[in-house]
Amino acid sequence: MPHAQTVEDSTSTMSFAALSFQLSDVLRIPPTRAPIDPTKFVSYVLPPVLSYFAVAILAVTPQTHSLRVALWPLVALLALRAATSVDMSFDVPQRKFLNIDLVLCMFAIAARTLEWTLQKEPLKRHIRPIGATPSTILDALDLTVNLRGYGWDWSKGLYVPPETRPSTHTKFVAYAILSAGLHAFICGVLHRAVQSFSPDAFGSTIGGTIFDETLPPFARYLRASIISISSAFTIYCVLQLGYDLCIIPAVLILRQDPAQWPPAFERPWLATSVGDFWGRRWHQFFRQTFILGSYPFSLVFGRVGSIFGAFFASAVFHHVGFITLNGQMELWRMVVAFGMMALAVIGERAFRQWTGRKVGGFWGWMWTMGWVNLWGTLMVDAWARAGILGCPNFIGSVTPVRPLVERTVMRFDTWLHTF
């Protein structure tokens, strides 16, 4: 009998070891990225996506906190494995921006599932389409795509811009279609304009600085500032375009209520304080993720620490995504740029405490635009060095005003060099 027990224990141990090796092989991170194909998609990309949805189901289901805690390390590892193992560009430099999308998606999966894991009670949805029946699956699906948390109890403090679009389904979709077309055109024009300042550097993913050392200081910063502002509006148009393109099928085909799609922006160029710009007028898609990143700082430094922590999380988020292009992305540039935004927000709070007045009005707008552009230029320079400005833009390539844009920008750049 002892011998039989020993054999049984040995067999169990070998089975467990074999299972462990199989699991470790599944979770193994290859030393180099492999080009995406159906097999790689099923093996690397699909597992974290399915795990993301599974955790969303658990997040809206009572008494699942312990299971979420146990599963999160696996989800995070699967997301890391997908982000570092698959090459969406097929090793074509012009397509490397697709790796940015992959990395940021996996980063969001790891961060959002961690948010849900830290919530002991199930997340509750308190806004549903009119006549909709509560459903765990539908609530979980909404949770996975509802980045801002609009209509959920976990998005406390979320600012939602006032609605100015039509409320009926048909008019709402028509507005979204027109908005998508307009922002696509503006995006194409601005992107082409930015690339025309330096076709060799900004027209490819090789990258380069937006500060032209051959120019005197004033002209150098003026040129960099124009590139920075144009890039900021390009980013705004890209995000608004993407949001509009999601609205169209969601409302037109899935018959979702337009109220489920509140405005993403509130004219950020009219912000009258840095806090107003980042906390209200700019998009809030990753607000909760950045708040999560602020927790360690707030535990040590309180409210000031939470503000710096949120902007530090934003700096890391942007750095992680863009470093996949050419490796020239430097974290300190993101940390300094976003850190100065945090310093401005804290300074505005201190100003209100000392004077009893909020930063605002015309001078508040001047201060905000100046400060955001000053340090935003450092952000854009980091992205330019990483090669993000050289990512292809189909809309910019086919815009009918492309020749005019290129000639205008090149003549202006030539004029700057005459100083």
Beta strands, then each sheet from edge to edge (+ up, - down):
strand 1: 34-35
strand 2: 86-87
sheet 1: 1+ 2+
end
